[in-house]
Amino acid sequence: MKNTSISTMIIPMKKRTLLRNFASASLLMTLVACDSQDLDNLQINISENDDGSLVINTSDGDAASNDGAANAVGAIYALTNQHNPAEQISAADDAADEPFRVNQVVAYARGDDGSLTQIGVYDTGGVGENIRNSGANPLASQDPLITSKDNRFVFAVNAGSESISSFSINDDYSLTPASLNVHTYGESGAQNPVSLTVFENYLYVVNTGNFVDDEGNELDTLPEDRNRVNASILGFRIGDDGSLTELPDSEIAGIGANAGSIEYSSDGRFLYITERRTNEIISVEIENGLPRRDRNGDPYIDSVTSITPQPFGTDLYPTDNGDILLVSEGNNGAAGLSALSSYLIEDDGDLTGISLSSGVEGDPLVTDFTFGCWVEFVETPDGDFAYVSNTPDGVITSFAVGDEGGLTRLESSAGTTGVGVLDVEITYPYLYQVVNNDGRIAQFEINPDGSLDARVEADIVDLELFLPRMFVGIAGF
């Protein structure tokens, strides 16, 4: 946990010019550190937003005041999904008026009261998915943006560039590029990286493939009967500075079509991939960071079939009896019948069902809302809980999680954000939810009984900088 305190001043363009013309260094220090008791320890970082405004960040070793994020104790990062409108599939009528933009990671300092203060916007060097009419989330995946377990690095996908990018996290929670636009297509030519997972110095990505018709022809439209091909998983080694190097012999082609997520086991011995096309949860055995293979070079792969169709998001947590894997289920978009299931990961990597949803009306594990996509687990002093985001309805459903992984639905509508809820991040006691359709991060406080209280919402879309409905991921600590 970083203890650096952060103060931020944003100076509009006209004031910035005045400052540069007339302010001395001592006056600048006085302006940005008016509440600091120890100017000798003051650190000043000056950067410029894309809109031309000057951002002054100050930090010291003591608790400092910050108008937006008092006593900063962590960070939240949001990922955009921007792309070249000239290459959009089934582009909207206004696409020609939209300028070309690359993906970006927006960084926020998180206060001890849960508040967020934007501290920077960072280009990834790649672009997003170019399917414009593919619903509220063009990537249809969980964890397109993640942080490392030690909170040193941020990793992001660029689905339209077939690439990923990495950043190192600075003491003030700003980012420094490490590897930008690193290709993920491997030898198979796989397309559309959508989800990431990390264990120690290994990073894996799942490529969900490109769209084809029943005869295998690549599509330039998006009909309901679409399929995906050219799917794969691929591994990378993470350098000490956060840089990424592809791992030889890590690629497994042909799995992950229409994937929703990829998840490491807590010991790094297995990977789990949800595949919505086949309704399977696929497991891959890993040894020394690489897929374990037999004498013929074939990887050890197994799978279980989800009772409720379209396994989507995953979250994993270790217990005394082994890892528990939570899986949200879209159920083919059946109204009111998205669901959540839990599995025990056995010593050999096999999945044994604990609480398995049937996805039918009256099932106690359905959410009563539509298309449960993202799931996030949290362990609290008062109990363990899981939260499922129902994207079309803009509703979060809460579940209690027992010591053995059993699930009990608490509230069908624990929190409401409006349509288009996407990826979710929990930094207890706060839950942050990307609300894509109008560009917000919705914030909730988690109560001892698992219920949610809505708090302030941070706008993450500046229409001068970003396109609406283009944020797809959130991560932080």
Secondary structure as GFF3:
##gff-version 3
##sequence-region A 1 477
A	DSSP	beta_strand	5	11	.	.	.	ID=ss1
A	DSSP	alpha_helix	13	22	.	.	.	ID=ss2
A	DSSP	alpha_helix	25	32	.	.	.	ID=ss3
A	DSSP	three_ten_helix	39	41	.	.	.	ID=ss4
A	DSSP	beta_strand	43	48	.	.	.	ID=ss5
A	DSSP	beta_strand	54	60	.	.	.	ID=ss6
A	DSSP	beta_strand	72	80	.	.	.	ID=ss7
A	DSSP	three_ten_helix	85	87	.	.	.	ID=ss8
A	DSSP	three_ten_helix	95	97	.	.	.	ID=ss9
A	DSSP	beta_strand	104	111	.	.	.	ID=ss10
A	DSSP	beta_strand	116	123	.	.	.	ID=ss11
A	DSSP	beta_strand	145	147	.	.	.	ID=ss12
A	DSSP	beta_strand	153	158	.	.	.	ID=ss13
A	DSSP	three_ten_helix	159	161	.	.	.	ID=ss14
A	DSSP	beta_strand	163	169	.	.	.	ID=ss15
A	DSSP	beta_strand	175	183	.	.	.	ID=ss16
A	DSSP	beta_strand	193	199	.	.	.	ID=ss17
A	DSSP	beta_strand	202	207	.	.	.	ID=ss18
A	DSSP	beta_strand	210	212	.	.	.	ID=ss19
A	DSSP	beta_strand	227	229	.	.	.	ID=ss20
A	DSSP	beta_strand	232	238	.	.	.	ID=ss21
A	DSSP	beta_strand	244	246	.	.	.	ID=ss22
A	DSSP	beta_strand	252	253	.	.	.	ID=ss23
A	DSSP	beta_strand	259	264	.	.	.	ID=ss24
A	DSSP	beta_strand	270	275	.	.	.	ID=ss25
A	DSSP	beta_strand	280	287	.	.	.	ID=ss26
A	DSSP	beta_strand	290	291	.	.	.	ID=ss27
A	DSSP	beta_strand	301	305	.	.	.	ID=ss28
A	DSSP	beta_strand	311	319	.	.	.	ID=ss29
A	DSSP	beta_strand	322	329	.	.	.	ID=ss30
A	DSSP	three_ten_helix	331	333	.	.	.	ID=ss31
A	DSSP	beta_strand	339	345	.	.	.	ID=ss32
A	DSSP	beta_strand	351	355	.	.	.	ID=ss33
A	DSSP	beta_strand	372	380	.	.	.	ID=ss34
A	DSSP	beta_strand	383	390	.	.	.	ID=ss35
A	DSSP	beta_strand	395	401	.	.	.	ID=ss36
A	DSSP	beta_strand	407	416	.	.	.	ID=ss37
A	DSSP	beta_strand	421	427	.	.	.	ID=ss38
A	DSSP	beta_strand	430	435	.	.	.	ID=ss39
A	DSSP	beta_strand	440	446	.	.	.	ID=ss40
A	DSSP	beta_strand	452	454	.	.	.	ID=ss41
A	DSSP	beta_strand	458	459	.	.	.	ID=ss42
A	DSSP	beta_strand	471	476	.	.	.	ID=ss43
###
